[in-house]
Amino acid sequence: MTDTPSPCQSCGACCAYSANWPRFTIEEDEALDLIPAHLVNDRQSGMRCEGERCCALAGKIGEATACTIYAVRPEVCRTCEPGDPECRMARRRYGLADLPSND
């Protein structure tokens, strides 16, 4: 464990990149049931978004953000890693510098 804050807490770009991205794929029904219903889209296929931004995201992109359901977030959110290709793509959309890859 490290005391260094995650770069995600000052970013949030991946959570506001595409309304199609925060989708449910391999979650068990029990895990999906933990996500508050008002944050699930009408098709029950992913997170509800306002425009491209996930409704569970709090804060300002590129400054300070947090997932309001971090402990029960979908698998797609768990697999996005700082500096990976998806991260770089989302950060570029918001004019944010690339993060170093963990590779």
C-alpha positions as CSV (number, residue, x, y, z in Angstrom):
1,M,0.0,0.0,0.0
2,T,1.2,3.5,-0.8
3,D,0.4,6.9,0.6
4,T,0.7,8.4,-2.9
5,P,-2.8,9.4,-4.2
6,S,-4.0,7.7,-7.3
7,P,-3.7,9.8,-10.4
8,C,-7.3,8.9,-11.1
9,Q,-8.4,11.1,-8.2
10,S,-7.3,14.2,-10.2
11,C,-8.5,12.9,-13.5
12,G,-11.8,11.1,-14.1
13,A,-11.5,11.3,-17.9
14,C,-12.2,7.6,-18.4
15,C,-15.5,8.0,-16.5
16,A,-16.6,10.8,-18.9
17,Y,-15.3,9.5,-22.2
18,S,-18.3,7.6,-23.6
19,A,-21.8,6.7,-22.5
20,N,-21.2,3.3,-24.1
21,W,-18.1,2.5,-22.0
22,P,-19.4,2.0,-18.5
23,R,-21.3,-1.2,-19.5
24,F,-21.9,-4.4,-17.6
25,T,-20.2,-7.5,-19.1
26,I,-19.1,-10.2,-16.7
27,E,-20.6,-9.2,-13.4
28,E,-22.7,-11.6,-11.4
29,D,-26.3,-10.5,-10.7
30,E,-25.5,-10.2,-7.0
31,A,-22.8,-7.7,-7.8
32,L,-25.0,-5.7,-10.1
33,D,-27.7,-5.6,-7.4
34,L,-25.3,-3.6,-5.2
35,I,-25.2,-0.7,-7.6
36,P,-27.9,1.8,-6.8
37,A,-30.8,1.5,-9.3
38,H,-30.9,5.2,-10.1
39,L,-27.3,4.9,-11.4
40,V,-28.1,2.0,-13.8
41,N,-29.3,2.9,-17.4
42,D,-32.8,2.2,-18.6
43,R,-31.6,-0.9,-20.6
44,Q,-30.0,-2.3,-17.4
45,S,-26.8,-2.8,-19.5
46,G,-24.5,-0.3,-17.8
47,M,-24.2,2.8,-15.8
48,R,-26.5,5.8,-16.4
49,C,-24.7,8.7,-18.0
50,E,-25.4,12.4,-18.4
51,G,-24.1,13.0,-21.9
52,E,-20.9,11.0,-21.9
53,R,-20.2,11.3,-18.2
54,C,-21.1,8.4,-15.8
55,C,-23.6,9.6,-13.2
56,A,-21.6,8.0,-10.4
57,L,-18.6,10.4,-11.0
58,A,-18.3,13.3,-8.7
59,G,-16.0,16.3,-9.1
60,K,-14.4,18.1,-12.0
61,I,-12.5,16.3,-14.7
62,G,-8.8,17.0,-14.6
63,E,-8.9,18.5,-11.1
64,A,-10.5,16.3,-8.4
65,T,-12.9,13.4,-9.0
66,A,-14.2,10.4,-7.1
67,C,-16.5,7.5,-7.9
68,T,-19.5,7.6,-5.6
69,I,-19.9,3.8,-5.8
70,Y,-16.2,2.9,-5.9
71,A,-16.6,-0.3,-3.7
72,V,-19.3,-1.7,-6.0
73,R,-18.2,-0.2,-9.4
74,P,-18.6,-2.4,-12.5
75,E,-15.8,-4.7,-13.7
76,V,-15.1,-2.4,-16.7
77,C,-14.2,0.3,-14.2
78,R,-11.9,-2.0,-12.3
79,T,-9.9,-3.0,-15.3
80,C,-9.0,0.5,-16.5
81,E,-5.5,1.3,-15.3
82,P,-3.6,4.6,-15.1
83,G,-1.5,5.0,-18.2
84,D,-3.1,2.1,-20.2
85,P,-4.3,2.8,-23.8
86,E,-7.9,3.5,-22.7
87,C,-6.6,5.9,-20.0
88,R,-4.4,7.8,-22.6
89,M,-7.3,8.0,-25.1
90,A,-9.7,9.5,-22.5
91,R,-7.1,11.9,-21.1
92,R,-6.3,13.2,-24.5
93,R,-10.0,14.0,-25.1
94,Y,-9.8,16.3,-22.1
95,G,-6.4,17.8,-23.0
96,L,-4.7,16.0,-20.1
97,A,-1.1,14.8,-20.4
98,D,-0.5,11.1,-20.7
99,L,0.4,9.2,-17.5
100,P,3.3,6.7,-17.5
101,S,2.2,3.2,-18.3
102,N,2.5,0.5,-15.6
103,D,3.9,-1.9,-18.2
